[in-house]
């Protein structure tokens, strides 16, 4: 029972810390004054929310503070690209 409590606490803390470091989604209009630092892509998501989460994670890993999704494709699995900004 003690191990279950620790596991639940670890999952909760890792979820909270991921949110603190995630990049924020911005609209193309909001991105106008931002510094573009690259492009990221993701594939294999099962939903659009899953795709957005994958793109946000990749943007944050690349050092971006923001990203703007530029394409999404839902042919079997969801894939897409995003411009990243700092």
N, C-alpha and C positions, 0 to 999 in steps of 0.2 A: 504494500500500500504506500509505503514511503517513497519507493521508486516512481510510482505513478504520479505522486505529487510533484516530485522533482522534474519529471518529464513534462508535465503540464506547465510548470513554471518556466522551464527552458523554452518551450514552444512559444509561450506568451511573450517572453522577453525578446526572443529573436524576431518575432513578428513586429513588435514595437520598434526595435532598433532598425529593422529594414525600412520602415516607414520614415524614419528620421533621415536616412541617407538617400532616399529615392528622388529621382528627378521629377520635376513638375511638368505636366502637360500644358502647353500654351497654344493659342490659336495662331495662324499665320500672321494676323494683324498684330498680335502681341509680340511676335518674334521680330518684327521690323527693326527695332533698335538693338537687338541682341547680337552677340558675336558668334557666328556659326563656326563650330569646331569639327564637324564631320557628319557622318550618316551611319546609322545602325540598321540592321535588319534582323528579323526573327521569323521563325517558321515552326510549324507543328502544334500551334495552339488549337484548342478545340472550340474556343469562343472568342469574340472580339475583346471581351474583358481580359481574357487570358493573353491575347496578343498584346494589348496595351501594357499589361504587367510585365511581359517579357521585354518589350521595348524600353520601358521605364528602368528595368534592372540593367539592361545593357547600356543605356544612356548614363546611368549613375556610375557604372563600372568604368566608363570611358572618361569620367570626370566632369560630365555635363551637369548643369543645374536645371536645365529645361530641355524639352523636346517637343517637336511638332510632327505628328503622323502625316506622312505624305502619300502613302498608299496602303491598301489592304485588299487581300484576295481571299475569297472563301471557296475555292475550288474543292477540295476534299478536307484539307486542314487549313486553318487560317494562317496567313503569312502577311508580312507587310514591312514597310520601311519608315524611318523617321529621321528628320534632320535634328541634330543635337546642338545645343547652345550653352555658352558659359557666360 
